[in-house]
Amino acid sequence: MERYLGLPVRLLLALICVLAMVTSKGECVVVVAVENSLGSLCKTFPEDIIFPEGFPSKNATSVGVCLLVKPELTQSDSHSYIASFRTTHVLVNVGITSSITLWLEVNTERHHLNDSLKAEAWNMLCMGLSAAHDTPTPIPEEEHPHSKAYEMWASLQGVTLDVSLGANITAWEEDVWVCVGTRTSWNASFTGFVTGVTLRIGERELTPDNCSLLLDANQLTMPLSESWKTRGPVFALEEDLLQPCDTPMFTLVLREAWGYDKALRWCRSLGGHFPIEKEVTASLVISNCTSEEHLSWTTDASEIAGSYEATCPVLLAGGGVGRRPCLSELECSLCLVPFGLRYTLFGPRTDFNRHYRLSEGQDGSFFFQGTTSNITLSAAGWTLQSSLHRGKLHLNGSWGVMGRRDWRSVYNPQASNILTFTVCNAIQFASNDGVCLRRSERCDGYVQAPDKSDEKECGSRRLLRMDESYDSSVMPFISVEGARYIYYRLSVNVVKKIDAEEDSATLELAMTLKWEDGRVRFVDSKIFYNYFPCHLIWTPTIMMSAGNINGPSVQPAANITMCYFFKGFKDREEVQLDDHLMGESCAEIGWVGRKGVKVLVGVRLEGIALSRGRYVTRANISQSRNFLASYPCMLRVSRYPFGRYMCKLTFVTMHHKVHWKSKDTNVNPHTIKYDGDHDLLDYRLENITLHVHDRVLTLTLHLIGQPDYHLISNFLPSALMFFICYSSFYFPIAEFSGRMNVSLTSLVVLLAFFSQATNSYVKTPYYKLIDVWYVLLLLLCCLVVIANGIVNSLRVQRVTAHSNLAKKVLRAKRLNNGCKIVMPILFGLLVFVFVLFATDTI
C-alpha cells in the first residue's frame, strides 16, 4: 500500500492528524483493527539486533511484549488470542475468554486468571519471560547442559498478575516474532483494536509506568511496513486518542423511569456502562436522583432479564448490591461514559458537523458538541443546530437521540431526514436503537440486534449502489480509448461421447468473466462472494459459433448465470458518511496482485473515516456462467480411424474494442486442465486448449482417432482374407479350380467386409484411410485371382512338341513362385505407406 501513498498524500495525512491532535488535545497514533477471528498481524525481530551481547546478563534478564488492547464486548470464540511472541522453541500467548477474562499460555500449558479486561476501553497489557533466580525443575546435565529456567510474568494496567508458568531455555539463538492475534488457522483471534505494540528487554518485569511510553515506542506505522505480515481482515488506521491510559468518566443521569433492559441499551448506545460496586464513589452517591434506597442499575448481573420473574442487580445508596425485578422501573439510573468518545452523524445532511464530543452542562445535563454544530436536549426533545446557518432539526423525546431516527426540520416539518447518530467504531454498525454490533453481523441471516434492524434493508438492492442515470444497456468502456479487457477463466467439466457419424460435441462448461465498471459501487459487502441478479447491471454479450467466427451459431442449453462481487480479506472499504445505514463502499484497482484498494486523505476518528477519501471506484464485477453447449465439429476425417483432429468452439465479444484476457496465464494458446474421461468413443481426447485473438476466444478439443476397435473388427479380418487369398499360390498349379475357389471366395468375403464397414462408420463424400485400405486389399486380391488365371493358362497352353511341354510347366511354376514373393512385398509396402499416413508422418 505504501507505494500508492505519494509524498503529498503522506504530508497531508500527517497534517490532518496533527490538526486533530491540537484541536482535540489528543494524541494521534496508529491503531490496528482486527475485524474477526481470522485476522492476525506478525513481525519478526532479528536476534542480533534486539538481544544485547551475552543475553541474559546481570542487566538484561527479561524479554516481553507490551501493548494497548481494546477488545469488543462480544467475542466469537470461547478462547481468543490477543498477542503472542516466540523464540528459541518457547511460545508465549495471552488471550481472553468470551467473558473477557484473561488467560496466559506457555507452549501448551495454559493458566486462567480471575482478572478481566475492560470491554471497548483501552487496557495496558504486558507479558514476558524472566530468568528465574533458582531452577525449580533441574534438567539432567547430559540432556541440556546450558539450559536455564525462566518464569512468565504479566501485568494488566500496570498491576502485576499472579502467574505460575515457566519454561526452560537453552540459549537465545533465534529471531523473535511478535503477533497480534494468532497466526494459526485452527485458533481464533480476538476482535478489537491494538496499538502501542512494543518488544521490551531489560531487568525483571518490564511493565512501563505509563502507557504513553508504549505509544512513543509503537511498532505500528501508517501505512504498515512490509515487515508486518497480515492475515485475514486486519487494517491500520490513525486515531487521536484522548488519555487512553487513564480515561476519566462522565456520570450521566438518566432521569427516566425505565426497566433494566431499556436503561442498559440506552447507556450502551452512548458508549457507557452501569457503575459497578467498586466504582461507587461519594460523587456517585451525590448524583443519586431517587428517593429510593436503590442508587442505579448495575452490570454485575448473575441473572439477565428473560421473564417477568427475573431479577437484576442494583447498587444500594448505602453501599452494596441488591436485586429487584428487571421489569420494574427504577426512578433514575446512572451511566458512566468514558471521556473523549467521538460520536458520528451519518446521513445525507452535509450542513452539520459529522463528529461530536460528549459535554456536560452546569445543571448536570449533557449535550453533544461539534466544531460548529451541537445536539442539545430540552423539554421538547433533541435539537440539532449549527452556528453557521439557521437550519434546525428536531427529535421528540429524550430516548431517541442515539441510533437511526427521523429528524424533522423546524421550518419544514413534513420533510423527512433519516440520520444515524452513533458511537460505534470502524468495525461496528449501529442498529436503529443505537446498539453497536460487529459489521459482519449485518445482513448475515441471523438477528442479533434487540430491535431486529440488523436484518432489515438487505439484499442486492442494498449491495449495489448506482447513479440514477445508470443504464445497464450501455457498456462501461464506451468513453475509454484503446482496447479494454474481459478477464476470463474457462473450465470444461464434462466432454460427452463423440460419435464420428453424428460429428458433434457436447460440453458442460463453466465460464467466469470479470470486468470493471466504474459506475457501480458495492456497499456492506461480505468477505468472499456477494451475489446479485445480473439484470441489474451491464453484462457482456457473448456469441458462440462452431469452428471459426463465421461458423454455425451455437445456442447454450441449461444456462445458469450468476453475478457476484468477490471481496478479499485485504480489500479495504470506506465508510460512507452520507449513508444513514452506515454502509461501506468497496472498490478495487486492477487485477491480480493489486488489491490495496484506496488511499485515505484524512484520519479516522474513533474508527470512523472522514468522508474526504481518495479511492478508485473501478469495481471488479464477476459473472459465472454454467451451460451446456452442443455444436458440430465439422471434422474432415480423411485419415479415419487414425489421425488427429480439432473440434473448435468460438466465443466472440459483441462489443467494439473489448478483448479477452486470461485470468490465469499470459501464455497463448494455453492448455486447460480436464479431469474427466478422455475416452470419447470414436476419438480420444488428447488435450483442450484456449487461444485468444482480440475479441475471439477459441476453445479447441484436440482429438486423436481410436483405431483399436477397427484393428480387430476391420484390419485384421481383411488382412486375413488377403492371406487366405494369397495362400492359393501354394496349391498345386494343376488344382486350378481349388485355387480359384479360394481366391475368389476371399475376394467376395473381403468385398462383403468393405460393404459392412462403410455402413457402420461415418459416411463422407471423400475416401477415408480405411476405405483406401479396403480398396487396395481388394486390388491385391484381384491381382491374386488374375495371377492364378495366368498361371493356369500357361499350364494348359497347347504345345506342338514334347520338349515345349516341360518349358510350359516351368514358366507356370516360375510365375507362381514370383507371385509368392511379389504379393507379400506389395502387401508390406501397403502396410508401410498406410502406417505413415495413419501416424501423420506424411
C-alpha positions in Angstrom: 0.0 0.0 0.0 2.9 2.3 0.7 3.7 2.6 -3.0 0.3 4.2 -3.6 0.9 6.9 -1.0 2.8 9.7 -2.7 4.7 12.3 -0.6 2.0 14.9 -0.8 -0.6 12.5 0.4 1.5 11.4 3.4 2.3 15.0 4.3 -1.5 15.7 4.2 -2.1 12.7 6.4 0.4 13.9 8.9 -1.0 17.5 8.8 -4.6 16.4 9.3 -3.5 14.1 12.2 -1.6 17.0 13.9 -4.6 19.3 13.5 -6.9 16.7 15.0 -4.4 16.3 17.9 -4.2 20.0 18.5 -8.0 20.7 18.3 -9.0 17.7 20.5 -6.0 17.7 22.9 -5.4 14.0 22.0 -2.5 12.0 20.7 -2.5 10.8 17.1 -1.4 7.2 17.0 -1.6 4.2 14.6 -4.1 1.6 15.6 -4.7 -1.9 14.1 -8.2 -3.2 13.9 -8.8 -7.0 14.0 -12.3 -7.4 12.4 -12.9 -11.1 13.2 -11.3 -14.3 14.5 -9.4 -14.9 11.2 -7.2 -11.8 11.4 -3.6 -11.6 12.6 -0.6 -9.4 12.3 3.0 -10.7 12.8 6.5 -9.2 12.7 9.9 -10.8 13.1 12.6 -9.1 15.1 16.2 -10.2 14.2 18.0 -11.8 17.1 21.3 -10.0 16.5 19.5 -6.6 16.8 17.2 -7.0 19.8 19.3 -9.1 22.2 22.3 -7.4 23.8 25.6 -9.4 23.7 25.7 -12.1 26.4 21.9 -12.1 27.0 20.7 -12.9 29.5 23.1 -10.9 31.7 23.0 -9.1 35.0 21.4 -6.0 33.5 19.1 -7.8 31.0 17.2 -10.8 32.3 13.8 -10.4 30.8 12.1 -10.2 27.4 8.5 -9.4 26.8 5.8 -7.7 24.8 3.5 -4.8 25.9 0.6 -3.3 24.0 -2.7 -1.4 24.5 -5.7 -3.5 23.6 -9.3 -2.5 23.2 -11.5 -5.7 22.9 -15.1 -5.7 21.7 -17.8 -6.6 24.2 -18.7 -9.9 22.3 -16.0 -12.3 21.1 -16.6 -15.0 18.5 -14.7 -17.8 20.3 -14.5 -19.1 23.9 -10.7 -18.7 23.9 -9.4 -15.9 21.6 -5.8 -14.9 21.2 -4.7 -11.3 21.8 -1.0 -11.5 21.3 2.0 -13.9 21.3 5.7 -14.0 21.0 8.0 -16.8 20.2 11.8 -17.5 20.4 14.1 -20.5 21.0 11.2 -23.0 20.9 9.2 -21.1 23.5 5.8 -19.8 22.6 4.1 -17.3 25.0 0.4 -16.4 24.4 -2.1 -14.1 26.1 -5.8 -14.2 25.3 -9.3 -13.7 26.6 -12.4 -15.8 27.1 -15.9 -14.9 25.8 -16.4 -13.1 29.1 -13.2 -11.0 28.5 -11.3 -12.7 31.4 -7.6 -13.3 30.8 -5.7 -16.5 30.2 -1.9 -17.0 29.7 -0.1 -19.8 28.0 3.5 -21.0 27.7 3.9 -23.6 24.9 0.9 -25.9 25.7 0.4 -25.1 29.4 -2.5 -22.6 29.9 -3.3 -20.7 33.0 -6.7 -18.9 33.6 -6.8 -15.7 35.6 -9.6 -14.0 37.5 -8.7 -10.7 36.0 -10.7 -9.2 33.2 -10.2 -6.6 30.5 -12.5 -3.7 30.2 -14.5 -4.1 27.0 -14.4 -1.3 24.5 -11.8 0.5 26.5 -8.0 0.7 26.3 -6.1 -1.8 28.5 -2.4 -1.8 29.0 -1.3 -5.5 28.8 2.3 -6.9 29.2 3.7 -10.4 29.2 7.1 -12.0 29.0 9.8 -14.3 30.4 12.4 -13.5 33.1 15.3 -15.6 34.2 14.5 -17.3 37.4 16.8 -17.0 40.4 16.5 -20.7 41.2 15.8 -23.5 38.9 12.6 -25.2 40.1 13.0 -28.3 38.0 16.6 -29.3 37.4 17.4 -30.6 34.0 19.8 -33.5 33.6 23.3 -32.2 32.7 23.7 -34.6 29.8 20.4 -33.5 28.3 20.7 -29.7 28.4 24.0 -28.7 29.9 23.3 -25.0 29.3 19.5 -24.7 30.0 18.2 -22.1 32.3 14.8 -21.7 33.9 12.5 -18.8 33.0 9.4 -17.6 34.7 6.5 -16.0 33.0 5.3 -12.6 34.2 2.3 -10.5 33.2 0.6 -7.2 34.1 -2.7 -5.5 33.5 -3.0 -1.7 33.8 0.4 -1.7 35.5 -0.6 -4.2 38.2 1.4 -7.5 38.3 -0.7 -10.6 37.8 -0.3 -13.9 39.7 1.2 -16.2 37.1 2.7 -19.7 37.8 4.1 -20.7 34.4 7.6 -21.2 33.3 9.9 -22.8 30.7 13.5 -24.0 30.3 15.5 -22.3 27.6 18.9 -23.4 26.4 20.0 -20.3 24.6 18.5 -17.2 22.9 19.7 -18.1 19.4 16.7 -17.4 17.2 14.8 -14.4 16.0 11.7 -13.3 17.9 8.4 -12.9 16.2 5.5 -11.0 17.7 1.9 -11.5 16.7 -1.3 -9.6 17.3 -3.9 -12.3 17.2 -2.9 -15.8 16.2 -1.2 -16.8 13.0 -2.5 -20.4 13.1 -5.7 -21.1 11.2 -7.0 -23.6 13.8 -7.1 -20.9 16.6 -9.2 -17.8 16.9 -8.0 -14.2 17.2 -9.8 -11.7 19.4 -11.9 -8.9 17.9 -10.9 -5.4 18.7 -8.1 -2.8 18.4 -4.5 -2.8 19.3 -1.8 0.0 19.5 1.4 0.7 21.3 2.9 -2.7 20.4 6.5 -2.8 21.8 9.1 -5.5 22.3 10.9 -4.9 25.6 14.2 -6.2 27.0 15.6 -5.4 30.5 15.5 -6.4 34.1 12.7 -8.5 35.6 9.2 -7.3 34.8 9.2 -4.7 32.1 5.8 -3.0 32.7 6.1 0.7 31.9 5.0 3.3 34.5 2.7 5.0 31.9 1.1 3.7 28.7 2.2 6.8 26.9 5.7 5.2 26.8 4.1 2.4 24.6 2.6 5.0 22.3 6.1 6.6 21.9 7.7 3.3 21.0 4.8 1.9 19.0 6.0 -0.5 16.3 2.9 0.1 14.2 3.2 2.7 11.4 0.9 4.2 8.8 0.9 2.6 6.4 2.0 -0.7 7.9 5.6 -1.5 6.9 6.3 -4.6 4.9 7.9 -6.3 7.9 4.4 -6.7 9.3 2.7 -9.7 7.7 -1.1 -9.6 7.8 -3.5 -12.5 7.5 -7.3 -12.1 7.2 -9.3 -8.9 7.9 -6.7 -6.7 9.6 -6.2 -3.0 8.7 -4.4 0.0 10.2 -6.0 3.4 10.9 -5.0 6.6 12.7 -6.8 7.9 15.8 -6.4 10.9 18.1 -6.6 9.1 21.5 -7.7 11.2 24.5 -6.0 10.0 27.6 -6.0 6.3 26.7 -4.0 5.3 29.8 -6.3 6.7 32.5 -9.6 7.7 31.0 -11.9 9.7 33.3 -15.6 9.1 33.3 -18.7 11.2 32.7 -21.5 10.4 35.1 -24.7 10.8 33.2 -28.0 10.7 35.0 -30.9 9.0 33.3 -34.0 10.8 34.6 -36.5 8.4 33.1 -38.3 5.6 34.9 -37.1 2.6 32.9 -36.6 -1.0 33.4 -33.2 -2.8 33.3 -33.1 -3.8 29.6 -34.2 -0.4 28.2 -31.8 1.6 30.5 -28.9 -0.7 29.7 -29.4 -0.3 25.9 -29.6 3.5 26.4 -26.4 3.5 28.4 -24.5 1.3 25.9 -25.7 3.3 22.9 -23.8 6.2 24.4 -20.6 4.0 24.8 -21.0 3.7 28.6 -21.8 1.2 31.2 -23.7 0.9 34.5 -21.5 1.6 37.6 -20.3 -1.5 39.4 -19.8 -1.7 43.2 -16.1 -0.9 43.2 -16.8 2.2 41.1 -19.2 3.7 43.6 -17.7 6.9 45.0 -19.0 9.8 47.0 -19.7 11.8 43.9 -21.9 9.0 42.5 -23.9 8.9 45.8 -24.4 12.7 45.5 -25.6 12.1 41.9 -28.4 10.0 43.3 -31.6 11.4 41.8 -34.0 9.0 43.5 -35.6 8.9 46.9 -35.4 5.1 46.9 -32.7 3.1 48.5 -31.6 1.9 45.1 -28.9 4.1 43.5 -28.7 2.7 40.0 -28.9 -0.5 37.9 -25.5 -2.2 37.7 -23.9 -4.7 35.3 -22.8 -7.2 38.0 -25.6 -9.4 36.6 -25.7 -13.1 37.5 -29.2 -13.3 36.0 -30.4 -11.4 33.0 -33.9 -10.3 32.1 -35.8 -13.1 30.5 -39.1 -13.4 32.2 -41.4 -11.3 34.4 -40.0 -13.0 37.4 -36.3 -12.3 36.6 -34.4 -10.0 39.0 -31.5 -7.7 38.1 -28.8 -6.2 40.3 -29.0 -2.7 41.6 -26.5 -0.6 43.6 -27.7 0.4 47.0 -27.4 4.1 48.1 -26.0 2.9 51.4 -23.4 0.6 49.8 -23.5 -2.9 48.5 -25.6 -4.6 45.7 -29.2 -5.6 45.9 -31.7 -7.0 43.4 -35.1 -6.0 42.2 -37.4 -7.2 39.3 -35.9 -6.4 35.9 -39.2 -5.2 34.6 -39.7 -2.7 37.4 -38.9 0.9 36.6 -36.2 2.5 38.6 -36.9 6.1 39.1 -33.5 7.1 37.6 -30.2 5.4 36.7 -26.5 6.4 36.3 -24.3 5.7 33.3 -20.5 6.0 33.2 -19.3 7.2 29.8 -15.5 7.4 29.0 -14.3 10.9 28.4 -13.3 11.7 24.9 -15.6 9.3 23.0 -16.4 10.6 19.5 -19.9 10.4 18.1 -20.6 10.4 14.4 -23.6 11.6 12.5 -24.5 9.6 9.3 -26.9 10.7 6.7 -27.5 12.9 3.7 -27.3 16.2 5.6 -23.9 17.8 4.9 -24.7 21.2 6.5 -24.0 19.8 10.0 -20.8 18.5 11.6 -20.1 14.8 11.3 -18.3 14.3 14.6 -19.2 15.4 18.2 -17.9 15.0 21.7 -20.0 14.5 24.8 -20.1 17.6 27.1 -21.6 18.2 30.5 -23.8 21.2 31.4 -23.7 23.2 34.6 -27.0 21.7 35.6 -25.8 18.1 35.3 -27.4 17.7 31.9 -25.3 16.6 28.9 -25.2 17.6 25.2 -23.1 16.8 22.1 -20.7 19.5 20.8 -19.2 19.6 17.3 -17.0 22.2 15.8 -19.9 24.4 14.6 -22.9 22.2 15.4 -24.4 20.8 18.6 -27.1 18.5 19.7 -29.0 19.5 22.9 -31.9 18.3 24.9 -34.8 20.4 26.0 -38.2 19.7 27.4 -39.5 19.3 23.9 -36.8 16.8 22.8 -33.5 16.9 21.0 -32.4 19.7 18.7 -29.6 19.6 16.1 -28.4 23.1 15.1 -25.4 24.9 13.6 -23.8 28.3 14.3 -23.3 28.7 10.5 -26.9 28.8 9.4 -30.5 28.9 10.8 -31.4 25.3 9.9 -32.6 23.2 12.8 -33.6 19.6 13.1 -35.8 18.4 15.9 -36.4 15.0 17.5 -39.2 14.3 20.1 -38.4 12.6 23.4 -35.3 12.1 25.4 -34.7 8.4 24.4 -34.3 8.7 20.7 -31.1 10.7 20.0 -28.9 7.6 19.6 -29.4 5.3 16.6 -31.3 5.8 13.4 -34.0 8.4 13.7 -36.3 10.6 11.6 -35.3 14.1 12.3 -37.8 16.8 11.3 -36.9 20.3 10.2 -38.2 23.1 12.4 -39.1 25.1 9.3 -40.4 22.2 7.2 -41.9 19.5 9.5 -43.1 17.5 6.5 -39.6 16.8 5.3 -38.0 13.6 6.5 -34.3 13.4 7.4 -33.2 9.9 8.3 -30.0 10.3 10.3 -27.9 7.9 12.4 -26.1 9.2 15.5 -23.8 6.6 17.0 -20.6 6.0 19.0 -19.9 2.7 17.0 -16.3 2.3 15.8 -14.7 1.3 12.5 -15.6 -2.4 12.7 -19.2 -1.9 14.0 -22.5 -0.6 12.8 -25.5 0.8 14.7 -28.9 -0.8 14.9 -31.9 1.5 14.8 -32.0 2.0 18.6 -28.2 2.6 18.7 -26.8 -0.7 19.8 -23.4 -1.4 18.3 -22.8 -4.8 16.7 -20.0 -6.2 14.6 -20.2 -5.1 11.0 -20.0 -8.7 9.8 -23.3 -9.4 11.7 -25.3 -7.1 9.4 -27.4 -8.9 6.9 -25.9 -12.3 7.8 -29.3 -14.0 8.1 -29.3 -14.1 11.9 -31.0 -11.5 14.1 -28.6 -10.0 16.7 -30.0 -6.5 17.3 -32.7 -6.2 20.0 -34.9 -4.3 17.5 -34.0 -6.8 14.7 -32.9 -3.9 12.4 -29.6 -5.7 11.5 -31.5 -7.8 9.1 -33.6 -5.0 7.5 -32.9 -3.2 4.2 -30.6 -6.1 3.0 -30.4 -7.8 -0.4 -29.0 -6.9 -3.8 -30.7 -3.5 -4.0 -28.7 -2.5 -0.9 -25.5 -4.2 -2.1 -25.4 -2.3 -5.4 -25.1 1.5 -5.4 -25.5 3.1 -8.8 -26.4 6.6 -10.0 -30.0 7.3 -11.1 -28.7 7.7 -14.7 -27.2 4.2 -14.8 -28.2 2.3 -17.9 -27.5 -1.4 -17.9 -27.6 -1.4 -21.7 -24.6 0.9 -22.0 -21.2 -0.7 -21.6 -18.8 0.9 -19.1 -15.9 1.1 -21.6 -17.6 3.5 -24.0 -15.6 6.5 -23.1 -12.3 4.7 -22.9 -9.9 4.9 -25.8 -8.0 1.8 -26.8 -8.8 -1.8 -26.0 -10.4 -2.9 -22.7 -10.4 -6.4 -21.4 -12.8 -9.0 -20.1 -10.9 -11.4 -17.9 -12.0 -15.0 -18.3 -11.5 -18.4 -16.7 -13.0 -21.2 -18.7 -13.1 -24.8 -17.5 -14.6 -27.9 -19.1 -16.4 -30.1 -16.6 -17.6 -32.8 -18.9 -17.0 -33.8 -22.6 -19.6 -36.2 -23.7 -19.0 -39.1 -26.2 -18.3 -38.0 -29.7 -19.8 -40.3 -32.4 -18.0 -39.9 -35.8 -21.3 -40.5 -37.5 -23.0 -37.6 -35.7 -19.9 -35.4 -35.8 -20.9 -33.2 -32.9 -19.5 -32.4 -29.4 -21.5 -31.7 -26.2 -19.6 -29.9 -23.4 -20.5 -28.9 -19.9 -18.7 -25.6 -19.5 -18.1 -23.2 -16.5 -17.0 -19.8 -17.6 -16.1 -16.9 -15.2 -15.9 -13.4 -16.6 -14.6 -10.4 -14.8 -14.7 -6.7 -15.8 -14.5 -3.3 -14.4 -17.5 -0.9 -14.1 -16.7 2.4 -12.6 -20.3 3.3 -12.3 -21.1 0.6 -9.7 -20.2 0.6 -6.0 -20.7 -2.2 -3.5 -22.0 -1.4 -0.1 -21.8 -3.6 3.0 -20.2 -6.4 1.1 -19.3 -9.6 2.9 -16.0 -11.5 2.8 -15.7 -13.7 -0.3 -18.8 -13.9 -2.6 -21.6 -11.3 -2.8 -24.2 -12.4 -5.3 -26.8 -10.2 -7.0 -29.1 -10.5 -10.1 -27.3 -10.0 -13.4 -30.1 -8.0 -15.0 -29.4 -5.0 -12.6 -26.0 -4.2 -14.3 -24.4 -4.3 -17.7 -23.1 -7.7 -18.6 -21.1 -8.6 -21.7 -22.8 -10.2 -24.7 -21.1 -13.3 -25.9 -21.8 -15.1 -29.2 -20.8 -18.7 -29.7 -20.2 -20.4 -33.0 -18.9 -23.8 -34.2 -15.5 -23.8 -35.8 -14.4 -20.2 -36.5 -16.2 -16.9 -36.2 -18.2 -17.5 -39.4 -19.3 -21.0 -38.3 -22.9 -22.0 -37.3 -24.3 -20.2 -34.3 -24.4 -22.2 -31.1 -27.2 -21.7 -28.5 -26.3 -22.9 -25.0 -28.7 -25.1 -23.0 -29.2 -25.3 -19.3 -27.7 -21.9 -18.9 -27.1 -20.9 -15.2 -25.8 -17.4 -14.8 -24.8 -15.7 -11.5 -23.2 -12.3 -10.9 -21.2 -11.5 -7.9 -18.5 -9.3 -6.3 -15.6 -11.0 -4.6 -14.2 -9.3 -1.5 -10.9 -10.5 -0.2 -9.5 -10.1 3.3 -7.2 -7.3 2.2 -9.8 -5.3 0.2 -10.5 -2.2 2.3 -13.7 -0.3 2.4 -14.5 3.3 3.3 -17.5 4.2 5.5 -20.0 6.4 3.6 -20.9 9.2 6.0 -23.8 10.2 3.7 -25.5 6.9 4.2 -27.7 6.6 7.2 -27.3 2.8 7.2 -23.5 3.3 7.7 -22.6 1.5 4.6 -19.1 0.8 3.4 -18.2 1.2 -0.2 -15.7 -1.3 -1.6 -13.7 -0.8 -4.8 -10.6 -2.4 -6.3 -7.9 -1.2 -8.7 -6.7 -3.6 -11.3 -6.5 -7.4 -11.2 -4.2 -10.0 -9.6 -1.7 -8.6 -7.2 -3.2 -5.1 -7.0 -5.6 -5.2 -4.0 -4.7 -2.1 -2.0 -8.0 -0.5 -2.8 -7.8 3.1 -1.7 -5.7 5.8 -0.1 -7.4 7.8 2.6 -6.7 11.5 2.6 -7.8 12.0 6.2 -7.8 10.4 9.6 -10.2 8.0 11.3 -11.8 9.4 14.4 -12.8 6.7 16.8 -12.6 4.4 13.8 -15.0 6.3 11.6 -13.3 7.6 8.4 -13.7 11.2 7.3 -15.7 11.4 4.1 -12.9 13.1 2.2 -11.3 10.0 0.8 -9.4 9.4 -2.4 -10.1 6.0 -3.8 -10.5 4.3 -7.2 -14.1 3.2 -8.0 -13.3 0.7 -10.7 -15.3 -2.2 -9.2 -14.4 -5.7 -10.3 -17.6 -7.5 -11.2 -17.7 -11.2 -11.9 -20.2 -13.4 -13.7 -20.3 -17.1 -13.5 -21.9 -19.0 -16.4 -22.5 -22.7 -16.3 -24.0 -24.1 -19.5 -24.3 -27.0 -21.9 -23.1 -26.4 -25.5 -23.7 -28.8 -28.3 -22.2 -27.9 -31.7 -21.0 -29.6 -34.9 -17.3 -30.4 -35.1 -17.2 -30.4 -38.9 -14.2 -32.7 -38.9 -12.6 -33.8 -42.2 -11.9 -37.4 -41.2 -9.8 -38.3 -44.2 -7.5 -40.4 -42.0 -10.3 -42.2 -40.2 -10.0 -44.1 -37.9 -6.5 -42.7 -37.5 -5.3 -39.1 -37.4 -5.5 -36.0 -35.3 -8.5 -33.7 -35.4 -9.5 -30.3 -33.8 -13.1 -29.6 -32.8 -13.4 -25.9 -32.2 -15.9 -23.7 -30.3 -15.5 -19.9 -30.7 -16.6 -17.2 -28.3 -16.8 -13.6 -29.6 -17.5 -10.5 -27.6 -20.1 -8.4 -29.3 -18.5 -5.1 -28.2 -16.1 -3.0 -30.1 -12.5 -3.0 -28.6 -13.5 -5.3 -25.8 -11.0 -8.1 -25.8 -10.4 -11.3 -24.0 -7.6 -11.8 -21.4 -6.9 -14.9 -19.3 -7.1 -14.5 -15.5 -4.5 -17.3 -15.0 -1.8 -17.1 -17.7 -0.3 -14.9 -20.4 0.6 -17.9 -22.5 -1.3 -18.0 -25.8 -2.5 -20.6 -26.6 -2.6 -22.4 -23.3 -3.9 -25.8 -22.1 -6.7 -26.1 -19.6 -6.9 -28.9 -17.1 -9.6 -31.6 -17.7 -10.1 -34.3 -15.2 -13.0 -36.2 -16.9 -13.0 -39.2 -19.2 -10.7 -38.9 -22.2 -12.2 -41.9 -24.0 -14.8 -40.3 -26.3 -16.0 -43.4 -28.2 -14.7 -42.9 -31.7 -12.0 -40.5 -30.5 -9.6 -40.0 -27.6 -9.3 -36.5 -26.1 -5.6 -35.5 -26.1 -5.9 -32.1 -24.5 -8.0 -28.9 -24.5 -6.5 -25.5 -25.5 -7.7 -21.9 -25.5 -6.5 -19.4 -27.9 -7.2 -15.6 -27.7 -7.1 -13.1 -30.6 -8.6 -9.8 -29.7 -12.4 -10.3 -29.5 -12.2 -14.0 -30.4 -11.7 -16.8 -27.8 -11.3 -20.3 -29.4 -11.7 -23.5 -27.4 -10.2 -26.5 -29.2 -10.7 -30.2 -28.4 -7.6 -31.9 -29.7 -8.7 -35.4 -30.7 -6.9 -38.5 -31.9 -8.6 -41.4 -33.6 -9.1 -44.7 -31.8 -8.2 -47.5 -34.2 -8.2 -50.3 -31.6 -11.7 -51.4 -32.4 -11.1 -51.2 -36.1 -7.9 -53.2 -35.8 -9.9 -56.1 -34.5 -13.1 -55.7 -36.5 -11.7 -54.5 -39.9 -8.0 -54.5 -40.4 -7.1 -58.0 -39.0 -10.1 -59.8 -40.7 -9.4 -58.0 -44.0 -5.7 -58.8 -43.8 -6.6 -62.4 -43.0 -8.8 -62.6 -46.1 -5.9 -61.4 -48.2 -3.6 -64.0 -46.8 -6.2 -66.7 -47.4 -6.5 -65.4 -51.0 -2.7 -65.4 -51.2 -2.5 -68.9 -49.9 -3.9 -70.2 -53.2 -0.4 -69.8 -54.7 0.7 -72.7 -52.6 -2.0 -75.0 -54.1 -0.7 -77.3 -56.8 -0.8 -75.5 -60.1 -2.8 -78.3 -61.5 -5.6 -77.6 -58.9 -6.9 -74.6 -60.8 -10.5 -74.9 -59.6 -9.4 -75.1 -55.9 -7.0 -72.1 -56.4 -9.8 -70.0 -58.0 -12.4 -71.0 -55.4 -10.2 -69.9 -52.5 -9.1 -66.6 -54.1 -12.5 -65.7 -55.4 -14.2 -66.6 -52.2 -11.7 -64.5 -50.3 -12.3 -61.6 -52.7 -16.1 -61.8 -52.2 -15.8 -62.0 -48.4 -13.4 -59.0 -48.4 -15.9 -57.1 -50.5 -18.6 -58.0 -48.0 -16.4 -56.7 -45.2 -15.9 -53.5 -47.1 -19.6 -53.1 -47.6 -20.5 -53.8 -44.0 -17.7 -51.4 -42.8 -18.9 -48.5 -45.0 -22.4 -48.9 -43.5 -21.2 -48.8 -39.9 -18.9 -45.8 -39.8 -19.2 -42.2 -40.9 -20.2 -41.5 -44.4 -18.3 -38.9 -46.3 -18.2 -37.7 -49.9 -14.4 -38.4 -49.9 -12.4 -41.5 -49.3 -11.1 -42.2 -45.8 -8.0 -44.1 -44.9 -10.0 -47.2 -44.0 -11.6 -47.0 -47.4 -8.2 -46.8 -49.1 -7.2 -49.9 -47.1 -10.1 -52.0 -48.3 -9.7 -50.8 -51.9 -6.0 -51.7 -52.0 -6.7 -55.1 -50.4 -9.4 -55.7 -53.0 -7.0 -54.7 -55.7 -4.3 -57.1 -54.3 -6.8 -60.0 -54.1 -7.9 -59.2 -57.7 -4.2 -59.4 -58.7 -4.1 -62.8 -57.0 -7.1 -64.0 -59.0 -5.6 -62.7 -62.2 -2.2 -64.3 -61.4 -3.9 -67.6 -60.8 -5.6 -67.4 -64.1 -2.4 -66.6 -65.9 -0.6 -69.4 -64.1 -3.3 -71.8 -65.2 -3.3 -70.5 -68.8 0.4 -71.1 -69.0 -0.1 -74.6 -67.7 -2.8 -75.6 -70.2 -1.3 -73.9 -73.2 -1.2 -76.2 -76.2 2.3 -77.2 -77.4 3.4 -78.9 -80.6 6.5 -80.7 -79.2 7.1 -82.8 -76.1 10.1 -80.6 -75.2 7.9 -77.5 -75.1 5.6 -79.1 -72.6 8.4 -79.1 -69.9 9.1 -75.4 -70.7 5.4 -74.5 -70.4 5.1 -76.1 -67.0 8.4 -74.4 -65.9 7.1 -71.0 -66.9 3.9 -71.5 -64.9 5.8 -72.6 -61.8 8.1 -69.6 -62.2 5.2 -67.2 -62.4 3.6 -68.8 -59.4 6.8 -68.6 -57.4 7.2 -65.0 -58.4 3.7 -64.2 -57.2 4.5 -65.8 -53.9 7.3 -63.3 -53.5 5.8 -60.2 -55.0 2.4 -60.3 -53.3 3.8 -60.2 -49.7 6.1 -57.4 -50.8 3.2 -55.4 -52.2 1.2 -56.1 -49.0 4.2 -55.0 -46.8 4.6 -51.9 -48.9 0.9 -51.2 -48.5 1.1 -51.6 -44.7 4.2 -49.4 -44.6 2.7 -46.5 -46.5 -0.6 -46.9 -44.6 1.2 -46.6 -41.3 2.9 -43.4 -42.5 -0.4 -41.9 -43.3 -2.0 -43.2 -40.1 0.7 -41.6 -37.9 0.6 -38.3 -39.7 4.2 -38.8 -40.9 3.1 -37.9 -44.4 
